[in-house]
């Protein structure tokens, strides 16, 4: 697997803690960052599938009153135009 160089901005206090920990454990700061990223990504829960909520209006199987309207009547109802 290839390597990519990148810049990571972290607080000075966190960097100092990471350097101290790395020195005490014989690791590099880079190794600590990679290990932390691996742990977070492995612990990430799987994405839940999207569920579209039912926002139906009226009763199932009922006659749709809009189907009886002409396009002009429907447009007038939408835009509040008086019937001609």
N, C-alpha and C positions, 0 to 999 in steps of 0.2 A: 504494500500500500504506500502511496506517495506521501510526502509531507508538504505542508503549506505553512508559510510563515505569515503570522498575523499579529496584530497589536491588540492587547487586552488592557483596558483601563480599569484599575481597581484602586481602592483607597490605600493611602500610605500605611495605615495601621494594619490592614489586612495583608498587604505585601510583606510587611515586617514579620507578622506572625507566620506567614507561609515560608519565608526564608529561614526563620528559626526552626520551624518544624522540619523543613527539608534538611537542614544541617544536622538535626538530631537523629533523623531517620535514615540519613544517607541517600536521600532522593534529591531530585532537582525540582525547582518551582514548576518547570514545564511538566514534569511527571505528575506533580500534585494536581495541576490544572487538568491534565488529561484524565487522571483517575477520577477526579470529581465529576467531570463531564460524563464519563462512562457510567458512573453510579447513578447520576440523575436520569440519563437517557434509558438505562435498563429498568429503572424503577417507574418510569412513566407508564401510566395506565393506557391500555389500548383505546384508541378513539372509538367513541360510541357512534353507531350509525345515526344519521339525522332522521328525526321523526317529525313529520309535518303535522301540527295539531289540526284537528277537524274544526273548521270554522264555517261549517255548513249553516245555511239559513233555511228555515221552514222544516217541513216534515219529509222524511224519505218517501219517495213515490208520489208525492203530491204534485199537482199540476203547477208548472212554472208560469206565473202570470205574465212574465216578460215575453214569453214565446208568442203570445197573441197580439203583441204590439207591433206596429209597423216601425221601420227604422226611424222615420221622422218623429213618431210618438215617443220612441225610446230616447232619441236624442233630446227631445224637449223635456222629458222627465229628468234626464241627467243634468242638463244645463239650466233647468228652470225656465224654459221658454214656454210661453203660452201656446196652446194648440191653435193651429191656423184654421 
